[in-house]
Amino acid sequence: MSKRINIGLLLMYLGTQFSGFQDTAIAQTKTKIQVAQTPTTTICPAQLNSTINNVINRPLFSRVRWGILIQPLGSNQTLYSRDAQNYFIPASNTKLLTTAAAIQQLGANFRIRTSIYAEKDGSLRVVGRGDPSLSDAQLQNLAKQLAQRGIKNINKLVADDGYIVGDVVQPSWQWEDVQSDYGAPVGSFMVNENLFSFNLTPQSPGQQLKLYWNDLNEERIWRVVNQSTTVADNQPTELTVTRDLSGNVLKIQGQLAANANPFNITLPVVDPNYFFLRRLRMALLREKINLGQTVVETGGGSYQQEIASLQSPQLSELIATTNVDSNNLYAESVLRALAYQQTKKPNQGTADIGLEVLKANLTKLGVNPTSYFLVDGSGLSRKNLISPEALVQLLQGMAKTPNAAVFRASLPVAGKTGTLKNRFRNTKAEGIVFAKTGTVGGVVSLSGYLNTPNYQPLVFSIIVNQSEQPAKVLRQAVDEIVVGLTQLKRC
C-alpha cells in the first residue's frame, strides 16, 4: 500500500443510528456509566470467585468470552483467573504495550523534532519525524523563525517524509475506522491530528443544507455533491456523507431539521504530506513569506544547516494523551518513533520495526513474548491478540521500573479523567482506579491498577469478547466487577 491513500465511502449515521455506531466502533468513547452500588459489605479473597462469577455467568452473557486476571501488585499470587492465558482482541488496551515500551526505550524526556534545513541549491527542506502534536500554532512558530532570519521568498520547499514510511493506515483496520476521525493516517507529517472539518447548517424547509468550511484550503480540494435537504422542525437527523475512491468528490445526503443546530463533521485527510504543506503555506503567508514550488521527497537532503525547528512535548505528555484520551494517532506515532530511534537510518520508521523494538522491551519487563500478537500500536485492528496474563505481566513489570510513576500518570482515573471520566462516579472505585479502557465492536476491555481501601493494591485485566450486547451493557458488568474489588479485605 502506498503512502498516499484514497479514502472512499464514509457513512456517518446520525441520530440514533450514529450513536449506535459510536458504541461499537470508536475506541475513545466516553459514555456515562451508571453502576449499581455494591452493598457496603466486605469481601474476603476466598469469596472473590463467587462474586465475579455471579456477574459473568448471568444468562445475558451466556455466549460471551471473558478473560480476567487479578493479582496483588508486586505478587504472582492469583486472586482470580478466567481464561487468563488465552488470546483476546484487546481493543485500546493495546496502547498499554505501546506506551510502556516507548517510555522504557526512549525515556520520559524524549521529544520528536521537526526541522527546516537550507539546501545548497537554495531550496528549503522541511523534515517531519512523526510529531502527532503539531498544530497550526506550531507551524506559525516555524514560519516566524524563518521571518526572523530575513527570509521573504522561498522558491522551492521540499517536504521530506523519509523518517516515517510504510502504510499510513494499518491494512487490517476496518473500513469504517479508516473513514472516521479516530482512524486518521499516520506519517512523517501530521498537523491538526490529520483532520479537517465543516459544518452543515439547516435552511428553510425544502432547501439544501448549507456547508460552511472551517478550512478554505480544503474547500478548494473537494467537489461537493449536495443532495441534502432541510425538513420541518423537530424531524429526525438522517445524514450520510460519502467520498468516492478518487478522493475529491464529497457527497452529502439526508436531512436535518430546520430548528436543529449546525452539525459538525470531521474527516481524516487524504494525503498527510500535502495537507501539511497547505497548512504551512498559510502560516508563511501570515508572516509575509512567499512560497513557490512545493514537492514531496523521501530522503536525499544534506540535513546540515538547520535554520528552524520545533519540538514535541516530552514523551511523558505524548503517552498521557495516548492513554488518557485513547488517541490512536498518537499511539501509532509513538510506535514508529520506536522504530526510527532504534535504527537511526532513513526509511526505517515502519510499524513492523517498531513492533520488534516493542517486543524486545516487553520481554525485558517480564512479559511472555508468546502471550500477545500485535499488528498495530493503537488497538484498532481486530488482528491484535493479547492475553489478560500479558497485560498483568506488563503492569506488574512497569510498577518495578523507574518510569512507574510516569506510566501510571498516563492512565485515565476512574470518575476523573479521560475515557474513565464518566465511569465509576459516586462509587467506591472513584479516584482509586488507574486503568486503560478499550472498545471496538463486540469488545470491551479494562486493565490497570486499583488502590483498594482495606486490602493491598491490585493489578487487573478484564477483557470481554464475542458479544452481541451493546458496549454500554458490557462496561456496566466490567465496572461492577471492579467496584466489587474495592470491597476486598484481609480475612
C-alpha positions in Angstrom: 0.0 0.0 0.0 1.5 3.4 -1.0 1.8 6.2 1.4 -0.9 8.1 -0.5 -4.4 6.7 0.1 -7.7 7.4 -1.4 -10.5 7.5 1.1 -13.8 6.4 -0.3 -17.1 5.7 1.3 -17.7 7.4 4.7 -21.1 6.6 6.3 -22.0 8.8 9.2 -25.4 7.8 10.6 -26.7 10.4 12.9 -29.4 10.5 15.5 -30.0 7.0 16.9 -28.1 5.3 14.1 -25.0 7.4 14.7 -24.9 6.9 18.5 -25.1 3.2 17.9 -22.2 3.3 15.6 -20.1 5.1 18.2 -20.8 2.5 20.8 -19.3 -0.2 18.7 -16.5 1.4 16.7 -14.9 4.3 18.5 -12.0 3.4 20.8 -12.2 6.7 22.7 -15.9 6.5 23.7 -16.6 8.4 27.0 -20.1 7.1 27.8 -21.5 7.8 31.2 -22.0 4.5 33.0 -24.3 4.1 36.0 -23.1 1.2 38.1 -25.2 -0.3 40.8 -23.6 0.4 44.2 -22.0 -2.7 45.8 -23.6 -3.3 49.2 -21.4 -1.9 51.9 -20.1 -5.2 52.9 -16.6 -6.6 52.7 -15.3 -9.4 50.5 -12.7 -11.9 51.6 -10.3 -13.2 48.9 -11.9 -16.6 49.2 -15.3 -15.0 48.2 -13.9 -13.3 45.1 -14.6 -16.3 42.8 -18.3 -16.4 43.5 -18.6 -12.6 43.5 -17.2 -12.3 40.0 -18.8 -15.4 38.7 -22.2 -14.1 39.7 -21.6 -11.3 37.2 -20.1 -13.1 34.3 -22.3 -16.2 34.4 -25.6 -14.3 34.0 -27.8 -15.6 31.2 -27.2 -12.3 29.4 -23.6 -13.3 28.9 -24.0 -17.0 28.2 -22.2 -16.8 24.8 -19.7 -14.2 25.8 -15.9 -14.9 26.2 -14.4 -13.4 29.4 -10.7 -13.1 30.1 -9.8 -12.0 33.6 -6.7 -12.0 35.8 -6.4 -10.2 39.2 -3.3 -10.2 41.3 -1.9 -8.2 44.2 0.6 -5.6 43.0 4.1 -7.0 43.3 3.0 -10.6 43.8 2.4 -13.6 41.5 -0.5 -14.7 43.7 -3.6 -15.1 41.7 -6.8 -13.9 43.3 -9.0 -14.6 40.3 -8.4 -16.1 36.8 -10.7 -16.8 33.9 -9.0 -17.9 30.6 -6.2 -15.6 31.5 -3.7 -17.3 29.2 -5.9 -17.3 26.2 -5.9 -14.7 23.4 -8.5 -12.0 23.2 -9.0 -9.0 20.9 -7.8 -6.2 23.3 -9.0 -3.0 21.5 -7.3 0.0 23.0 -5.7 -2.0 25.8 -3.0 -2.4 23.1 -1.9 1.1 23.9 -0.6 -0.1 27.3 2.0 -2.2 25.5 2.9 0.6 23.1 3.4 3.3 25.7 5.2 1.0 28.2 7.7 0.0 25.5 8.2 3.6 24.4 8.8 5.0 27.9 11.3 2.2 28.6 13.2 2.6 25.3 13.1 6.3 24.7 12.8 7.8 28.2 10.2 10.3 29.6 12.1 13.3 28.3 12.3 12.2 24.6 10.9 14.7 22.1 10.2 14.5 18.4 11.8 17.2 16.3 10.6 18.8 13.1 13.3 20.7 11.2 13.8 23.1 8.3 17.2 22.9 6.6 18.8 25.2 4.0 20.0 23.2 1.0 23.0 24.1 -1.2 20.7 24.8 -4.2 18.9 27.5 -2.3 15.8 25.5 -1.6 14.5 24.7 1.9 13.8 21.2 3.2 11.3 20.6 6.0 11.9 17.2 7.6 9.0 15.6 9.5 9.7 12.9 12.1 6.2 12.0 13.0 5.2 14.5 15.7 1.5 14.0 16.3 1.1 17.1 18.3 1.7 19.7 15.6 -1.0 22.3 15.1 -1.4 25.5 13.1 0.0 27.4 16.1 3.3 25.4 15.9 3.5 25.9 12.2 3.1 29.7 12.8 6.1 29.4 15.2 8.1 27.7 12.4 7.2 30.5 10.0 8.2 33.2 12.5 11.6 31.6 12.9 12.1 31.9 9.1 10.9 35.5 9.1 13.3 36.4 11.9 16.1 35.2 9.6 15.0 37.7 7.0 13.5 35.1 4.6 10.9 36.8 2.3 10.7 34.3 -0.6 11.1 30.5 -0.8 11.4 29.4 -4.4 11.2 25.7 -3.6 10.2 23.8 -0.4 10.8 20.1 -0.1 8.7 18.1 2.4 10.9 15.2 3.3 8.9 12.3 4.6 11.7 9.8 4.8 11.5 9.2 8.5 8.1 7.5 8.8 7.5 5.1 6.0 5.1 2.2 5.1 1.3 2.2 5.3 -0.4 5.3 6.5 -3.1 3.2 8.0 -2.9 -0.5 9.0 -4.3 -2.6 6.2 -6.4 -4.7 8.6 -8.3 -1.7 10.1 -11.9 -1.9 9.2 -13.5 0.3 6.6 -15.4 2.5 9.0 -12.3 3.1 11.1 -10.3 4.4 8.1 -13.1 6.8 7.3 -13.6 8.2 10.8 -11.8 10.9 12.8 -10.3 8.3 15.2 -8.6 6.4 12.2 -6.6 9.3 10.8 -3.5 8.4 8.7 0.0 8.5 10.3 3.1 9.7 8.6 6.2 11.9 8.8 3.9 14.9 8.8 0.9 15.3 10.9 -0.8 18.6 11.7 -4.1 19.2 13.5 -4.1 15.4 14.0 -4.6 15.0 10.2 -8.2 16.1 10.4 -10.4 18.7 8.7 -14.0 19.6 9.3 -17.0 21.5 8.1 -20.5 22.4 9.4 -23.8 21.5 7.8 -26.4 24.2 8.7 -30.2 23.9 8.1 -32.0 26.5 6.0 -35.7 26.9 5.3 -37.7 23.6 4.9 -37.1 22.2 1.4 -33.8 23.9 0.9 -30.4 22.2 0.8 -28.2 22.3 3.9 -25.6 25.0 3.8 -22.0 23.8 4.0 -19.5 26.0 5.9 -15.8 25.0 5.7 -13.6 25.6 8.7 -10.6 25.5 6.3 -11.0 27.2 3.0 -7.9 25.3 1.7 -9.9 22.1 1.9 -12.9 23.7 0.2 -10.7 24.0 -2.9 -9.7 20.3 -2.7 -13.2 18.8 -2.7 -16.0 18.9 -5.3 -19.2 18.8 -3.3 -22.4 17.0 -4.5 -25.0 18.3 -2.1 -28.2 16.2 -2.1 -29.3 17.0 1.4 -32.4 18.8 2.4 -33.8 20.8 5.3 -37.0 19.4 6.8 -39.6 20.6 9.2 -38.8 21.4 12.9 -38.1 18.5 15.2 -37.7 15.9 12.5 -35.0 13.3 13.0 -31.5 13.8 11.7 -30.5 11.4 9.0 -27.3 12.3 7.2 -24.9 10.3 5.1 -21.6 11.7 4.0 -19.7 9.7 1.3 -16.4 10.2 -0.6 -15.6 8.5 -3.9 -12.5 6.5 -4.4 -10.7 9.3 -6.3 -10.7 11.2 -3.0 -12.1 14.5 -4.3 -15.8 14.1 -4.5 -17.8 14.7 -1.3 -21.4 13.6 -1.5 -23.9 14.8 1.2 -27.3 13.1 1.5 -30.1 13.1 4.1 -31.9 15.6 6.2 -31.6 18.0 9.1 -34.5 19.7 10.9 -34.9 23.5 10.3 -34.6 24.1 14.1 -31.6 21.9 14.5 -28.2 23.2 15.5 -25.4 23.2 12.9 -23.9 19.7 12.6 -20.1 19.4 12.6 -18.5 16.7 10.5 -14.8 15.8 11.0 -12.9 13.7 8.4 -9.4 12.4 8.1 -7.2 14.0 5.4 -6.5 12.1 2.2 -2.7 12.9 1.9 -0.9 14.0 5.1 2.1 15.4 3.3 0.2 17.8 1.1 -2.2 18.7 3.9 0.8 19.7 5.9 2.2 21.8 3.0 -1.1 23.6 2.6 -1.2 24.5 6.3 2.5 25.6 6.3 1.8 27.8 3.2 -0.9 29.6 5.1 1.4 30.1 8.1 4.1 31.5 5.8 1.7 33.9 4.2 0.8 35.3 7.6 4.5 36.2 8.0 4.5 37.7 4.5 6.8 34.9 3.2 6.0 33.9 -0.4 6.2 30.2 -1.1 6.7 28.9 -4.6 7.0 25.3 -5.6 6.4 22.5 -3.1 7.4 18.9 -3.6 7.4 15.7 -1.5 10.5 13.6 -1.4 11.7 10.7 0.7 15.2 11.4 2.0 18.1 12.8 -0.1 18.8 16.0 1.9 22.0 17.2 3.4 20.5 17.9 6.8 23.4 20.2 7.7 22.2 23.7 8.2 19.1 23.7 10.4 17.5 27.1 10.2 14.2 26.5 12.1 12.8 23.7 14.3 10.0 22.6 16.5 10.0 20.0 19.3 7.1 18.0 20.5 6.1 17.8 24.2 8.0 15.3 26.2 7.2 11.7 25.7 5.6 11.6 29.2 3.0 14.0 27.8 2.6 12.2 24.5 1.8 8.9 26.2 -0.6 10.6 28.6 -2.6 11.9 25.6 -2.3 8.4 24.1 -3.7 6.6 27.1 -6.0 9.2 28.9 -7.8 10.2 25.7 -7.2 6.8 23.9 -5.7 8.7 20.9 -5.0 6.3 18.1 -2.9 8.7 16.0 -0.6 9.3 19.0 -0.2 5.6 19.6 0.8 4.9 16.0 3.2 7.8 16.1 4.9 6.5 19.3 5.2 3.1 17.8 7.0 4.4 14.7 9.2 6.6 17.0 10.4 3.4 18.5 11.4 2.2 15.0 13.4 5.1 13.7 15.1 5.8 17.1 16.3 2.2 17.1 17.7 2.1 13.6 18.9 5.7 13.1 18.6 5.0 9.4 16.4 6.6 6.7 13.3 4.8 5.6 13.3 2.6 8.7 10.4 4.1 10.6 7.9 1.4 10.0 5.3 -0.2 12.2 6.8 -3.6 11.8 10.2 -2.4 13.1 8.5 -0.6 15.9 6.8 -3.8 16.9 10.1 -5.6 17.0 11.5 -3.0 19.4 8.3 -3.1 21.4 8.6 -6.9 21.9 12.2 -6.7 23.0 11.4 -4.1 25.6 8.4 -6.0 26.9 10.4 -9.2 27.2 12.8 -7.3 29.5 9.8 -6.3 31.6 8.9 -10.0 32.1 6.0 -10.2 29.5 5.9 -13.6 27.9 6.5 -12.9 24.1 4.1 -15.7 23.2 1.3 -14.2 25.2 0.4 -11.5 22.7 0.4 -10.8 18.9 0.2 -7.3 17.6 -0.1 -5.7 14.1 -0.5 -2.0 15.2 0.1 0.2 18.2 -3.3 1.6 18.8 -5.6 -1.5 19.0 -7.9 -0.6 16.1 -7.0 -3.8 14.3 -9.1 -6.9 15.1 -6.0 -8.9 14.3 -4.3 -7.8 17.6 -4.4 -10.6 20.2 -3.4 -10.2 23.9 -4.0 -12.4 26.9 -5.0 -10.9 30.3 -1.9 -12.6 31.6 0.3 -10.4 29.2 -1.4 -7.2 30.4 -1.0 -8.1 34.0 2.7 -9.0 33.5 3.2 -5.7 31.8 1.5 -3.7 34.6 3.5 -5.7 37.2 6.7 -5.1 35.3 6.2 -1.4 34.8 5.5 -0.9 38.5 9.1 -2.0 39.3 10.8 0.4 36.9 11.9 4.0 37.5 9.2 5.0 35.0 6.4 3.5 37.1 5.0 6.9 38.2 5.1 8.4 34.7 3.4 5.3 33.3 0.6 5.3 35.9 0.1 9.0 35.4 -0.6 8.3 31.7 -3.7 6.3 32.6 -7.3 7.5 33.0 -8.5 7.9 36.6 -11.9 6.5 37.5 -14.6 9.2 37.6 -12.0 11.9 37.0 -10.1 11.9 33.7 -10.2 10.8 30.0 -12.1 7.8 29.0 -12.9 7.0 32.6 -14.2 10.5 33.4 -17.8 9.4 33.3 -17.3 5.9 34.7 -17.3 4.9 38.4 -18.7 8.2 39.5 -20.3 8.0 43.0 -18.9 4.5 43.6 -16.1 3.3 45.9 -13.9 2.9 42.8 -13.9 6.7 42.0 -10.4 8.1 42.2 -8.6 4.9 43.1 -8.7 3.0 39.7 -6.0 3.9 37.2 -6.8 1.9 34.0 -6.8 1.8 30.3 -10.1 1.3 28.5 -10.8 -0.4 25.2 -13.8 -0.6 22.9 -14.4 -2.0 19.4 -17.3 -3.9 18.0 -18.1 -6.8 20.3 -15.1 -6.0 22.6 -14.7 -4.2 25.9 -11.6 -4.2 28.0 -10.2 -2.5 31.1 -6.8 -3.1 32.6 -4.8 -1.3 35.2 -4.2 -0.6 38.9 -6.6 -0.4 41.9 -5.7 1.0 45.3 -8.1 -0.9 47.5 -9.0 0.9 50.8 -8.8 -2.2 53.0 -6.5 -4.5 51.0 -3.2 -4.3 49.2 -3.1 -2.6 45.8 -4.2 -4.8 42.9 -3.3 -5.3 39.2 -6.2 -6.5 37.0 -7.1 -7.1 33.4 -10.7 -7.7 32.2 -11.5 -8.4 28.5 -14.9 -9.2 27.0 -15.0 -10.7 23.5 -17.6 -12.0 21.1 -20.7 -10.3 22.5 -23.7 -9.1 20.7 -24.6 -6.9 23.7 -24.1 -3.1 23.4 -20.8 -1.8 24.7 -22.7 0.0 27.5 -24.0 -3.2 28.9 -20.6 -4.9 28.8 -19.0 -1.9 30.5 -21.6 -1.9 33.3 -20.7 -5.6 34.0 -16.9 -4.8 34.0 -17.4 -1.8 36.3 -19.5 -3.9 38.6 -16.6 -6.4 39.0 -14.1 -3.6 39.6 -16.3 -1.9 42.2 -16.6 -5.3 43.9 -12.8 -5.4 44.1 -12.8 -2.3 46.2 -14.6 -4.3 49.0 -11.7 -6.7 49.4 -10.2 -7.0 52.9 -7.8 -9.4 54.6 -9.7 -12.3 56.2 
